Amino acid sequence: MTYLSNFLAKLFSFSFLVSGANYIIAMILFTLITKIILFPIGIWTQKNGIKMVKMKPYLNMIKVNHFGDKDAIADKTAALYKEKKYHPLLGTLPLIIQIIILIGIIDVVKFPEYAGLTTADMLVGKINFSVYPYQAGGLYWCMPLLAGISALILGMAQNKMNPLQAEQTRLGQLGTMAFSVGISLTLGAYVLAGVGTYWICSNLLTILQQFVLNLIINPKKYIDHEILEESRRKLAELENIGGGRKKSRHDPNAAREKADYRRFFSVANKHLVFYSENNGFYKYFENIIEYLLANSNVTIHYITSDPADSIFEKAKTNNRIRGYYIAEKKLITLMMKMDADMVVMTMSDLNNYHIKRSYVRKDIEYVYVFHYPLSTHMVLHTGALDYYDTILCVGEFQVPEIRKQEELNRLPEKKLVMCGYGQLEKLQRQYDVMPSGNSKCKKILIAPSWQEDNILDSCIDTLLQELLGKGYHIVVRPHPEYVKRYGRRMDAIVKQYGEYSGEDLDFELDFTSNTSIFDSDVVITDWSGTAFEFSFVTGKPAVFINTPMKVNNPDYEKLGIEPQEIALRNKVGISLEPSDISGCNGKIQQLMERQEEYIRKNIALRDMLIANYGHSGEVGGSYILDSLQSKIAARKQEYSG
């Protein structure tokens, strides 16, 4: 520090001489010279900042791919730093140098004789740069104020110009700026006025330095902002799962989840795991699970993200069912660490988003069960089934769709098991025991989807005007997701027709029963799968309004196969353009008159399309047992060998 102080003293003496013995001008010149001397450090800092920003997408994707696994994130981050030859602590080097220089400046100001100055040389007008502002008071309180303002200006400039600081979150930028302003206010008040002057000059000249650095090394030439924003978006989606808030310690579900997580991993040699997104998905597994319980001794480990899932009641009465509550965020880590022979799910897009195949075991068989009885390539996202090993198909019509997708994406062939669709069979059993309707009034059910521009949002008024007062009983049953997402819209529709005096219109907002669906004579929908379930179970015809299609895979036409969602519309009933709704009453009457004909045709169509109708649980369960037994036998042979 003595050598540094002597060097800075000589440098300040030169600046004072050049300035014409003006202390303020000398300090500005002195600061400028130090910036020039340290400019190579500035270049290094610029390059280091750009390198860090270029790594940001990789760092974000590490957090995405290993979300919730702190150890894996730390290991992968360290490996990336090593690969890119980056050390995060080196980013603090400029600040360390600035502090060292500041300490040296204190000696230069405190002992002006080192620079060949006298105390009188430190007077400019009535301002004495050798005093402490907090002691002198009065006009000297301008010093911390000016220091704070200079730091604020610097912070605002750096938020736009500095490559690293510009990529911080808004909250991060505000935090950095607040810290800098706080430090500057403190320095301005509690160090000598001359040192405070240097600090103010340094803040302002740093803006000029950054401008020059951006001219020499333009960050825009090195940083791909599109890739950076995409990685941020993916990370934000994960962080916002479940509302983006951490569970409270007082939340009973948080403690329960933690205990279930530990309990799940405490079980070694798990053979079979099911995952359900919520209570409503058990019905798609039900036939298979019932077969497994009746025809084997396998233990079913059933994970659900619904704390009120009915599986927990079932587990109380059957010790071969073990239920675990794991919410969406914790599920990410659990799936990464999954250790089982087989995982069965209805959740598409495995490995495409936040839920990944296991990093622990590469030989797990992932089995997909459909929760929709039609095609695979329009309603599901692009590549939704690519990372599954086995598909329990609804029918033969899905085979060419899946095989073509594998061909286009150059994927290995999956096991395709002709299973069927258990949910349809369950609905059939419920329908078969329903009492026959004695009402002479024909019932029409309007059951829209919840997608954009559905019937409720585009043409419900025209449809009701056409049908009300025509001798029908009209029931409007919105999709549960529509009520959940757009409750105010639904309330407005119900309120609008609250003044309707007729007794032929009802709104059904209780979704606990399917009775209203299957005792209808005609179902009107847009793109809801409810209509196909209705027609395949009862055989009765449906009316489809051609609102904009529900397309989650914009590349579906590349397969060259017409989706069943489109092909069946004019087979199980009729389809109408929204412009043809006026006058549709006559067409609906014709459908009702031909009801028996449609029942014969639709039942035959169902039996042709849906495999193993009435026996899907047996087929799906038998495949699972055979596959598990093969895995166990292969493992025993490997150990014995």
C-alpha positions as CSV (number, residue, x, y, z in Angstrom):
1,M,0.0,0.0,0.0
2,T,3.0,2.3,0.6
3,Y,4.2,1.8,-2.9
4,L,0.7,2.3,-4.3
5,S,0.2,5.5,-2.2
6,N,3.5,6.9,-3.4
7,F,2.6,6.2,-7.0
8,L,-0.8,7.7,-6.7
9,A,0.7,10.8,-4.9
10,K,3.1,11.4,-7.9
11,L,0.2,10.9,-10.3
12,F,-2.0,13.4,-8.4
13,S,0.9,15.8,-8.2
14,F,1.2,15.7,-12.0
15,S,-2.6,16.2,-12.4
16,F,-2.5,19.1,-10.0
17,L,0.2,20.8,-12.0
18,V,-1.6,20.3,-15.3
19,S,-4.9,21.5,-13.9
20,G,-3.4,24.9,-13.0
21,A,-3.5,24.1,-9.2
22,N,-7.3,23.6,-9.2
23,Y,-8.0,20.7,-6.8
24,I,-11.4,19.7,-8.4
25,I,-10.0,19.7,-12.0
26,A,-6.9,17.8,-10.7
27,M,-9.2,15.1,-9.2
28,I,-11.1,14.8,-12.4
29,L,-7.9,14.5,-14.4
30,F,-6.4,12.1,-11.9
31,T,-9.5,9.8,-12.1
32,L,-9.4,9.9,-15.9
33,I,-5.7,8.8,-15.9
34,T,-6.4,5.9,-13.5
35,K,-9.2,4.8,-15.8
36,I,-6.9,4.9,-18.8
37,I,-4.2,2.9,-16.9
38,L,-6.7,0.3,-15.8
39,F,-8.5,0.1,-19.2
40,P,-7.0,-3.3,-20.0
41,I,-8.7,-4.6,-16.8
42,G,-11.9,-3.0,-18.2
43,I,-11.5,-4.9,-21.5
44,W,-11.0,-8.1,-19.6
45,T,-14.1,-7.4,-17.5
46,Q,-16.1,-6.8,-20.7
47,K,-15.0,-10.1,-22.2
48,N,-15.7,-11.9,-18.9
49,G,-19.2,-10.4,-18.7
50,I,-20.0,-11.4,-22.3
51,K,-18.7,-14.9,-21.6
52,M,-21.0,-15.1,-18.6
53,V,-24.1,-14.0,-20.5
54,K,-23.2,-16.4,-23.3
55,M,-23.3,-19.2,-20.7
56,K,-26.6,-18.1,-19.3
57,P,-28.8,-20.2,-21.6
58,Y,-26.7,-23.3,-20.7
59,L,-27.0,-22.4,-17.0
60,N,-30.8,-21.9,-17.3
61,M,-31.2,-25.2,-19.2
62,I,-29.1,-27.0,-16.5
63,K,-31.7,-25.7,-14.0
64,V,-34.5,-26.8,-16.3
65,N,-33.1,-30.3,-16.9
66,H,-32.3,-30.9,-13.2
67,F,-35.0,-28.7,-11.7
68,G,-35.1,-29.3,-7.9
69,D,-31.9,-31.4,-7.8
70,K,-29.5,-29.0,-6.2
71,D,-26.6,-31.4,-6.2
72,A,-26.9,-32.1,-9.9
73,I,-27.3,-28.4,-10.7
74,A,-24.1,-27.6,-8.7
75,D,-22.1,-30.4,-10.4
76,K,-23.3,-29.5,-13.9
77,T,-22.6,-25.8,-13.3
78,A,-19.1,-26.4,-12.1
79,A,-18.5,-28.7,-15.1
80,L,-19.7,-25.9,-17.4
81,Y,-17.5,-23.3,-15.7
82,K,-14.5,-25.6,-16.1
83,E,-15.3,-26.3,-19.8
84,K,-15.7,-22.6,-20.6
85,K,-12.7,-21.7,-18.4
86,Y,-14.7,-19.3,-16.3
87,H,-14.3,-18.6,-12.6
88,P,-17.2,-16.6,-11.0
89,L,-14.9,-15.1,-8.3
90,L,-12.9,-13.3,-11.0
91,G,-15.9,-11.1,-11.7
92,T,-15.1,-9.4,-8.3
93,L,-11.6,-8.4,-9.5
94,P,-12.6,-4.9,-10.7
95,L,-14.4,-4.2,-7.4
96,I,-11.3,-5.3,-5.4
97,I,-9.0,-3.1,-7.5
98,Q,-11.4,-0.2,-7.0
99,I,-11.3,-0.7,-3.2
100,I,-7.5,-0.9,-3.2
101,I,-7.2,2.3,-5.2
102,L,-9.7,4.0,-2.9
103,I,-7.6,3.1,0.1
104,G,-4.5,4.6,-1.6
105,I,-6.5,7.8,-2.5
106,I,-7.3,8.2,1.2
107,D,-3.6,8.5,2.0
108,V,-3.1,11.0,-0.9
109,V,-6.0,13.2,0.4
110,K,-5.2,12.8,4.1
111,F,-1.5,13.5,3.6
112,P,-1.3,16.1,0.8
113,E,2.5,16.6,1.4
114,Y,3.0,13.2,-0.3
115,A,1.9,14.9,-3.5
116,G,3.8,18.0,-2.7
117,L,0.7,19.9,-1.8
118,T,-0.2,22.1,1.2
119,T,-3.4,22.3,3.1
120,A,-4.1,25.6,1.3
121,D,-4.0,23.8,-2.1
122,M,-7.0,21.7,-1.0
123,L,-9.2,24.8,-0.7
124,V,-11.4,25.7,-3.7
125,G,-13.3,28.8,-2.8
126,K,-15.0,28.0,0.5
127,I,-14.8,24.2,0.1
128,N,-12.1,22.4,2.0
129,F,-11.5,18.9,0.6
130,S,-9.5,17.8,3.6
131,V,-12.5,17.6,6.0
132,Y,-15.1,14.9,6.7
133,P,-18.6,16.0,5.5
134,Y,-20.4,14.4,8.5
135,Q,-18.2,16.6,10.8
136,A,-18.2,19.8,8.8
137,G,-22.0,19.7,8.1
138,G,-23.7,22.5,6.3
139,L,-22.9,22.7,2.6
140,Y,-20.7,19.6,2.9
141,W,-23.8,17.4,3.1
142,C,-24.0,17.9,-0.6
143,M,-21.1,15.5,-0.9
144,P,-23.0,12.3,0.1
145,L,-26.0,13.5,-2.0
146,L,-23.8,14.0,-5.1
147,A,-22.1,10.7,-4.5
148,G,-25.5,8.9,-4.3
149,I,-26.8,10.7,-7.4
150,S,-23.7,9.7,-9.3
151,A,-24.1,6.1,-8.3
152,L,-27.8,6.2,-9.3
153,I,-26.9,7.6,-12.8
154,L,-24.1,4.9,-13.1
155,G,-26.6,2.2,-12.2
156,M,-29.2,3.3,-14.7
157,A,-26.5,3.5,-17.4
158,Q,-25.0,0.1,-16.5
159,N,-28.5,-1.5,-16.6
160,K,-28.6,-0.6,-20.3
161,M,-24.9,-0.7,-21.3
162,N,-23.1,-3.3,-19.2
163,P,-23.6,-6.8,-20.9
164,L,-23.8,-8.6,-17.6
165,Q,-25.9,-6.1,-15.7
166,A,-28.3,-5.6,-18.6
167,E,-29.2,-9.3,-18.4
168,Q,-30.1,-9.2,-14.8
169,T,-33.7,-9.4,-13.7
170,R,-35.4,-6.1,-13.0
171,L,-35.3,-7.0,-9.3
172,G,-31.6,-7.8,-9.5
173,Q,-30.9,-4.5,-11.3
174,L,-32.8,-2.6,-8.6
175,G,-30.9,-4.5,-5.9
176,T,-27.5,-3.8,-7.4
177,M,-28.4,-0.2,-7.9
178,A,-29.7,0.2,-4.3
179,F,-26.5,-1.3,-2.9
180,S,-24.3,1.0,-5.0
181,V,-26.3,4.1,-4.0
182,G,-26.1,3.0,-0.3
183,I,-22.4,2.5,-0.4
184,S,-21.9,5.9,-2.2
185,L,-24.0,7.8,0.3
186,T,-22.0,6.3,3.2
187,L,-18.6,7.0,1.5
188,G,-19.7,10.5,0.6
189,A,-20.5,11.3,4.3
190,Y,-17.7,9.4,6.2
191,V,-14.6,9.8,4.1
192,L,-12.6,13.0,3.4
193,A,-14.3,15.3,0.9
194,G,-11.4,14.8,-1.6
195,V,-12.0,11.0,-1.5
196,G,-15.7,11.6,-2.1
197,T,-14.9,13.8,-5.1
198,Y,-12.8,10.9,-6.5
199,W,-15.6,8.5,-6.0
200,I,-18.1,10.8,-7.8
201,C,-15.7,11.3,-10.7
202,S,-15.0,7.5,-10.9
203,N,-18.8,6.7,-11.0
204,L,-19.4,9.2,-13.9
205,L,-16.3,8.3,-15.9
206,T,-17.2,4.6,-15.6
207,I,-20.2,5.4,-17.9
208,L,-17.8,6.8,-20.5
209,Q,-15.5,3.8,-20.1
210,Q,-18.4,1.4,-20.6
211,F,-19.4,3.3,-23.8
212,V,-15.9,3.0,-25.2
213,L,-15.8,-0.7,-24.2
214,N,-19.1,-1.4,-26.1
215,L,-17.6,0.3,-29.2
216,I,-14.5,-1.9,-29.0
217,I,-16.2,-5.1,-28.0
218,N,-19.9,-4.9,-29.0
219,P,-21.9,-7.4,-26.9
220,K,-24.6,-7.7,-29.6
221,K,-22.1,-9.5,-31.8
222,Y,-21.6,-12.3,-29.3
223,I,-24.9,-12.8,-27.4
224,D,-27.9,-14.7,-28.9
225,H,-30.8,-13.0,-27.1
226,E,-33.4,-15.3,-28.7
227,I,-31.8,-18.4,-27.2
228,L,-31.3,-16.6,-23.9
229,E,-35.0,-15.6,-23.7
230,E,-36.2,-19.1,-24.7
231,S,-34.1,-20.6,-21.9
232,R,-35.5,-18.0,-19.4
233,R,-39.0,-18.8,-20.5
234,K,-38.6,-22.5,-19.9
235,L,-37.1,-21.9,-16.5
236,A,-39.8,-19.4,-15.6
237,E,-42.5,-22.0,-16.5
238,L,-41.0,-24.5,-14.1
239,E,-40.6,-21.9,-11.3
240,N,-44.2,-20.8,-11.7
241,I,-45.6,-24.4,-11.4
242,G,-48.0,-24.4,-8.5
243,G,-48.2,-20.6,-8.5
244,G,-44.5,-20.1,-8.1
245,R,-44.6,-19.9,-4.4
246,K,-43.0,-22.1,-1.8
247,K,-45.2,-24.1,0.5
248,S,-45.6,-22.7,3.9
249,R,-44.2,-24.6,6.8
250,H,-47.6,-24.5,8.3
251,D,-49.2,-26.1,5.2
252,P,-50.1,-29.7,6.2
253,N,-49.6,-30.8,2.6
254,A,-46.0,-29.7,2.6
255,A,-45.1,-31.9,5.5
256,R,-47.1,-34.7,4.0
257,E,-45.4,-34.4,0.7
258,K,-42.0,-34.4,2.3
259,A,-42.9,-37.6,4.3
260,D,-44.3,-39.3,1.2
261,Y,-41.2,-38.4,-0.9
262,R,-39.0,-40.0,1.7
263,R,-41.3,-43.0,2.0
264,F,-41.3,-43.6,-1.7
265,F,-37.5,-43.7,-1.9
266,S,-37.3,-45.8,1.2
267,V,-38.8,-48.7,-0.7
268,A,-36.2,-50.7,-2.7
269,N,-36.9,-52.9,-5.7
270,K,-40.1,-51.2,-6.8
271,H,-41.6,-53.0,-9.8
272,L,-44.6,-51.0,-10.8
273,V,-45.4,-47.2,-10.4
274,F,-48.4,-45.3,-11.6
275,Y,-48.5,-41.5,-11.8
276,S,-51.8,-39.5,-11.9
277,E,-51.9,-35.8,-12.4
278,N,-55.1,-35.5,-10.2
279,N,-58.0,-37.5,-8.9
280,G,-59.8,-37.4,-12.2
281,F,-57.2,-39.6,-13.9
282,Y,-57.7,-42.8,-11.9
283,K,-60.6,-43.8,-14.1
284,Y,-58.2,-44.3,-17.0
285,F,-56.1,-46.8,-14.9
286,E,-59.0,-48.3,-13.0
287,N,-59.7,-51.5,-15.2
288,I,-56.0,-52.3,-15.4
289,I,-55.4,-51.8,-11.7
290,E,-58.4,-53.9,-10.8
291,Y,-57.1,-56.7,-13.0
292,L,-53.6,-56.5,-11.4
293,L,-55.0,-56.7,-7.9
294,A,-57.2,-59.6,-8.7
295,N,-54.6,-61.6,-10.7
296,S,-51.3,-61.0,-9.1
297,N,-49.5,-60.1,-5.9
298,V,-47.7,-57.1,-7.4
299,T,-47.6,-53.9,-5.2
300,I,-48.9,-50.8,-6.9
301,H,-47.0,-47.6,-6.0
302,Y,-49.4,-44.8,-7.0
303,I,-48.1,-41.3,-7.1
304,T,-50.6,-38.4,-7.4
305,S,-50.3,-34.6,-7.4
306,D,-53.7,-34.3,-5.8
307,P,-53.7,-34.4,-2.0
308,A,-57.4,-35.3,-2.1
309,D,-57.0,-38.2,-4.6
310,S,-59.4,-41.1,-3.9
311,I,-56.4,-43.5,-4.2
312,F,-55.6,-42.8,-0.5
313,E,-59.0,-44.2,0.6
314,K,-58.5,-47.2,-1.7
315,A,-55.0,-47.7,-0.1
316,K,-56.6,-47.9,3.4
317,T,-58.6,-51.0,2.3
318,N,-55.9,-52.7,0.2
319,N,-52.3,-53.0,1.5
320,R,-51.0,-53.6,-2.1
321,I,-51.8,-50.1,-3.1
322,R,-49.4,-47.5,-1.7
323,G,-50.3,-43.9,-2.3
324,Y,-47.9,-40.9,-2.4
325,Y,-48.8,-37.3,-2.6
326,I,-46.1,-35.4,-4.6
327,A,-46.9,-32.0,-6.0
328,E,-45.7,-30.8,-9.4
329,K,-42.4,-29.2,-8.4
330,K,-41.2,-32.0,-6.2
331,L,-42.4,-34.5,-8.9
332,I,-39.7,-33.2,-11.2
333,T,-36.9,-34.4,-8.9
334,L,-38.7,-37.6,-8.0
335,M,-39.0,-38.5,-11.7
336,M,-35.4,-37.8,-12.3
337,K,-34.5,-40.2,-9.5
338,M,-37.1,-42.8,-10.3
339,D,-36.0,-46.3,-9.6
340,A,-38.6,-48.9,-10.7
341,D,-39.1,-51.5,-13.5
342,M,-42.1,-49.8,-15.0
343,V,-43.8,-46.5,-14.8
344,V,-47.4,-46.1,-16.2
345,M,-48.8,-42.7,-17.0
346,T,-51.5,-40.8,-18.9
347,M,-49.3,-37.7,-19.1
348,S,-48.0,-37.0,-22.6
349,D,-44.8,-35.1,-23.5
350,L,-42.5,-37.2,-21.3
351,N,-39.0,-35.7,-21.6
352,N,-40.2,-32.8,-23.7
353,Y,-40.9,-30.5,-20.8
354,H,-40.2,-30.6,-17.1
355,I,-41.0,-34.2,-16.4
356,K,-38.0,-36.3,-17.5
357,R,-37.2,-40.0,-17.8
358,S,-35.1,-41.3,-14.9
359,Y,-31.5,-40.3,-14.7
360,V,-30.9,-43.1,-12.2
361,R,-32.1,-46.1,-14.3
362,K,-32.0,-46.2,-18.1
363,D,-33.9,-49.5,-18.3
364,I,-37.3,-48.3,-16.9
365,E,-40.2,-49.2,-19.2
366,Y,-42.4,-46.1,-19.6
367,V,-46.0,-47.1,-20.5
368,Y,-48.5,-44.6,-21.9
369,V,-52.3,-45.0,-21.3
370,F,-54.6,-42.8,-23.3
371,H,-57.1,-40.5,-21.7
372,Y,-58.7,-39.7,-25.1
373,P,-60.0,-42.4,-27.5
374,L,-59.1,-41.0,-30.8
375,S,-56.0,-40.1,-32.9
376,T,-52.5,-39.4,-31.6
377,H,-51.2,-36.7,-34.0
378,M,-53.5,-33.6,-33.9
379,V,-54.7,-33.1,-30.3
380,L,-51.4,-34.2,-28.7
381,H,-48.3,-32.0,-29.0
382,T,-45.6,-32.6,-31.5
383,G,-43.5,-35.6,-30.3
384,A,-45.8,-36.1,-27.3
385,L,-45.3,-39.9,-27.2
386,D,-41.7,-40.0,-28.6
387,Y,-40.0,-40.9,-25.3
388,Y,-42.4,-43.7,-24.2
389,D,-41.3,-47.3,-24.6
390,T,-44.8,-48.9,-24.8
391,I,-48.2,-47.5,-25.8
392,L,-51.4,-49.2,-24.7
393,C,-53.3,-48.3,-27.9
394,V,-57.0,-47.7,-28.1
395,G,-57.3,-49.4,-31.5
396,E,-55.5,-50.4,-34.6
397,F,-56.1,-47.0,-36.2
398,Q,-53.4,-45.5,-33.9
399,V,-50.7,-47.9,-35.2
400,P,-50.0,-46.2,-38.5
401,E,-50.1,-42.8,-36.8
402,I,-47.5,-43.8,-34.3
403,R,-45.3,-45.7,-36.8
404,K,-45.3,-42.8,-39.2
405,Q,-44.4,-40.4,-36.4
406,E,-41.5,-42.7,-35.5
407,E,-40.4,-42.7,-39.2
408,L,-40.5,-38.9,-39.5
409,N,-38.6,-38.4,-36.2
410,R,-36.2,-41.4,-36.8
411,L,-37.2,-43.1,-33.6
412,P,-36.9,-46.7,-32.6
413,E,-40.2,-48.6,-32.7
414,K,-42.2,-48.7,-29.6
415,K,-44.2,-51.7,-28.3
416,L,-47.8,-51.1,-29.4
417,V,-50.3,-53.2,-27.4
418,M,-53.9,-53.3,-28.6
419,C,-55.5,-52.6,-25.3
420,G,-58.7,-50.7,-25.7
421,Y,-60.2,-47.9,-23.7
422,G,-61.3,-48.7,-20.2
423,Q,-63.1,-45.4,-19.5
424,L,-65.5,-46.1,-22.3
425,E,-66.3,-49.5,-20.9
426,K,-66.9,-48.0,-17.4
427,L,-69.3,-45.5,-19.0
428,Q,-71.0,-48.4,-20.8
429,R,-71.6,-50.2,-17.6
430,Q,-73.1,-47.1,-16.0
431,Y,-75.3,-46.5,-19.1
432,D,-76.5,-50.1,-19.2
433,V,-78.0,-49.9,-15.7
434,M,-79.6,-46.5,-16.2
435,P,-83.4,-46.5,-16.1
436,S,-85.0,-45.9,-19.5
437,G,-86.3,-42.4,-19.9
438,N,-90.1,-42.0,-20.0
439,S,-90.2,-38.4,-21.0
440,K,-91.8,-37.5,-24.3
441,C,-89.7,-34.4,-24.4
442,K,-86.5,-34.9,-26.4
443,K,-83.3,-33.8,-24.6
444,I,-80.5,-32.0,-26.3
445,L,-77.2,-31.6,-24.4
446,I,-74.9,-28.7,-25.4
447,A,-71.4,-29.8,-24.3
448,P,-68.7,-27.5,-25.6
449,S,-64.9,-27.8,-25.2
450,W,-63.0,-25.1,-23.3
451,Q,-60.6,-24.1,-26.2
452,E,-60.6,-20.7,-27.7
453,D,-63.7,-19.7,-29.8
454,N,-65.7,-22.6,-28.4
455,I,-69.5,-22.7,-28.7
456,L,-70.0,-20.7,-25.5
457,D,-67.7,-17.9,-26.7
458,S,-68.8,-17.8,-30.4
459,C,-72.3,-18.9,-31.1
460,I,-74.3,-20.0,-27.9
461,D,-76.9,-17.3,-28.4
462,T,-77.6,-18.2,-32.0
463,L,-77.8,-21.9,-31.1
464,L,-80.2,-21.3,-28.2
465,Q,-82.4,-19.0,-30.2
466,E,-82.7,-21.8,-32.8
467,L,-83.6,-24.5,-30.3
468,L,-85.6,-22.9,-27.4
469,G,-89.3,-23.2,-27.6
470,K,-89.2,-26.1,-30.1
471,G,-90.3,-28.8,-27.7
472,Y,-86.8,-29.9,-26.5
473,H,-85.3,-29.9,-23.1
474,I,-82.0,-28.0,-23.5
475,V,-79.1,-28.6,-21.1
476,V,-76.0,-26.6,-21.3
477,R,-73.0,-28.4,-19.7
478,P,-69.8,-26.4,-20.0
479,H,-66.4,-28.1,-19.8
480,P,-65.2,-28.1,-16.2
481,E,-61.9,-26.4,-17.3
482,Y,-63.9,-23.6,-18.9
483,V,-65.7,-22.9,-15.6
484,K,-62.4,-23.1,-13.8
485,R,-60.5,-20.7,-16.2
486,Y,-63.4,-18.4,-17.3
487,G,-65.8,-18.4,-14.4
488,R,-66.8,-14.8,-15.0
489,R,-67.8,-15.5,-18.6
490,M,-69.8,-18.5,-17.5
491,D,-71.5,-16.5,-14.8
492,A,-72.4,-13.8,-17.4
493,I,-74.0,-16.4,-19.7
494,V,-76.0,-17.9,-16.9
495,K,-77.1,-14.4,-15.7
496,Q,-78.1,-13.5,-19.3
497,Y,-80.5,-16.4,-19.5
498,G,-81.7,-16.0,-15.9
499,E,-84.5,-13.9,-17.1
500,Y,-85.6,-16.5,-19.7
501,S,-89.2,-17.5,-18.7
502,G,-89.3,-20.9,-20.4
503,E,-88.8,-24.2,-18.5
504,D,-86.9,-25.9,-21.3
505,L,-83.4,-24.6,-20.5
506,D,-81.0,-25.6,-17.7
507,F,-77.3,-25.0,-17.0
508,E,-75.5,-27.9,-15.4
509,L,-72.5,-26.7,-13.4
510,D,-72.2,-29.8,-11.2
511,F,-69.9,-32.3,-12.9
512,T,-70.1,-35.2,-10.4
513,S,-72.5,-37.2,-12.6
514,N,-72.6,-38.3,-16.2
515,T,-76.3,-39.0,-16.2
516,S,-77.2,-35.8,-18.1
517,I,-74.9,-36.9,-20.9
518,F,-76.1,-40.4,-21.5
519,D,-79.9,-39.7,-21.1
520,S,-79.7,-37.2,-23.9
521,D,-81.0,-37.8,-27.4
522,V,-78.5,-35.6,-29.1
523,V,-75.3,-34.0,-28.0
524,I,-74.1,-30.8,-29.6
525,T,-70.4,-29.9,-29.2
526,D,-67.5,-28.3,-31.1
527,W,-64.3,-30.4,-30.5
528,S,-65.0,-32.0,-27.2
529,G,-64.4,-35.8,-26.9
530,T,-67.6,-36.0,-24.8
531,A,-69.6,-36.4,-28.0
532,F,-67.6,-39.4,-29.2
533,E,-68.0,-41.0,-25.7
534,F,-71.8,-40.3,-26.0
535,S,-72.1,-41.8,-29.5
536,F,-69.9,-44.8,-28.8
537,V,-71.7,-45.7,-25.6
538,T,-75.4,-45.0,-26.5
539,G,-75.0,-45.1,-30.3
540,K,-77.1,-41.9,-30.6
541,P,-76.0,-39.2,-33.0
542,A,-74.0,-36.0,-32.3
543,V,-73.9,-32.6,-33.9
544,F,-70.5,-31.0,-34.3
545,I,-70.1,-27.2,-34.8
546,N,-67.0,-26.5,-36.9
547,T,-65.5,-23.8,-34.7
548,P,-61.6,-23.5,-35.0
549,M,-60.0,-26.9,-34.6
550,K,-58.1,-27.9,-31.5
551,V,-54.7,-28.4,-32.9
552,N,-51.7,-28.9,-30.6
553,N,-49.5,-30.3,-33.3
554,P,-49.3,-27.9,-36.2
555,D,-47.3,-30.6,-38.2
556,Y,-50.0,-33.2,-38.0
557,E,-50.7,-33.1,-41.7
558,K,-47.2,-34.3,-42.5
559,L,-48.3,-37.8,-41.5
560,G,-50.7,-37.9,-44.4
561,I,-53.4,-39.5,-42.1
562,E,-56.7,-37.9,-41.4
563,P,-57.3,-37.7,-37.7
564,Q,-60.3,-39.6,-36.3
565,E,-61.4,-36.3,-34.7
566,I,-62.2,-35.1,-38.2
567,A,-63.0,-38.3,-40.0
568,L,-65.7,-39.4,-37.5
569,R,-67.6,-36.1,-37.3
570,N,-69.9,-36.9,-40.2
571,K,-70.1,-40.6,-39.4
572,V,-71.4,-40.6,-35.8
573,G,-73.6,-37.6,-36.6
574,I,-73.4,-34.4,-38.6
575,S,-71.1,-31.4,-38.6
576,L,-72.3,-27.8,-39.2
577,E,-70.5,-24.5,-40.0
578,P,-71.3,-21.8,-37.5
579,S,-73.0,-19.9,-40.3
580,D,-75.4,-22.9,-40.7
581,I,-76.7,-22.9,-37.1
582,S,-79.7,-20.9,-38.0
583,G,-82.0,-23.5,-39.4
584,C,-80.3,-26.4,-37.8
585,N,-83.5,-27.5,-36.0
586,G,-84.7,-29.4,-39.0
587,K,-81.5,-31.3,-39.3
588,I,-81.6,-32.2,-35.6
589,Q,-85.1,-33.5,-36.0
590,Q,-84.0,-35.7,-38.8
591,L,-81.2,-37.1,-36.6
592,M,-83.7,-38.0,-33.9
593,E,-86.0,-39.7,-36.4
594,R,-83.1,-41.8,-37.6
595,Q,-81.9,-42.6,-34.0
596,E,-82.2,-46.4,-34.3
597,E,-80.3,-46.4,-37.6
598,Y,-77.5,-44.3,-35.9
599,I,-77.4,-46.6,-32.9
600,R,-76.8,-49.6,-35.1
601,K,-74.2,-47.8,-37.2
602,N,-72.3,-46.1,-34.3
603,I,-72.1,-49.3,-32.2
604,A,-70.7,-51.1,-35.2
605,L,-68.2,-48.3,-35.7
606,R,-67.2,-48.4,-32.1
607,D,-66.6,-52.1,-32.2
608,M,-64.4,-51.7,-35.3
609,L,-62.3,-48.8,-33.9
610,I,-62.0,-49.7,-30.1
611,A,-60.0,-52.8,-29.4
612,N,-61.1,-55.4,-26.9
613,Y,-64.2,-53.6,-25.9
614,G,-65.2,-54.8,-22.4
615,H,-61.8,-56.5,-21.8
616,S,-59.2,-53.7,-21.9
617,G,-58.2,-54.1,-18.3
618,E,-57.4,-57.7,-18.8
619,V,-55.3,-57.0,-21.9
620,G,-53.5,-54.0,-20.3
621,G,-53.0,-55.8,-17.0
622,S,-51.7,-59.0,-18.6
623,Y,-49.2,-57.1,-20.7
624,I,-47.9,-55.3,-17.5
625,L,-47.6,-58.6,-15.6
626,D,-45.8,-60.4,-18.5
627,S,-43.4,-57.6,-19.0
628,L,-42.6,-57.3,-15.3
629,Q,-42.1,-61.1,-15.0
630,S,-39.7,-61.0,-18.0
631,K,-37.7,-58.2,-16.4
632,I,-37.4,-60.0,-13.1
633,A,-36.4,-63.3,-14.8
634,A,-33.8,-61.5,-16.9
635,R,-32.4,-59.8,-13.8
636,K,-32.2,-63.2,-11.9
637,Q,-30.4,-64.8,-14.8
638,E,-28.0,-61.9,-14.9
639,Y,-27.2,-62.2,-11.2
640,S,-26.9,-66.0,-11.4
641,G,-24.6,-65.7,-14.4
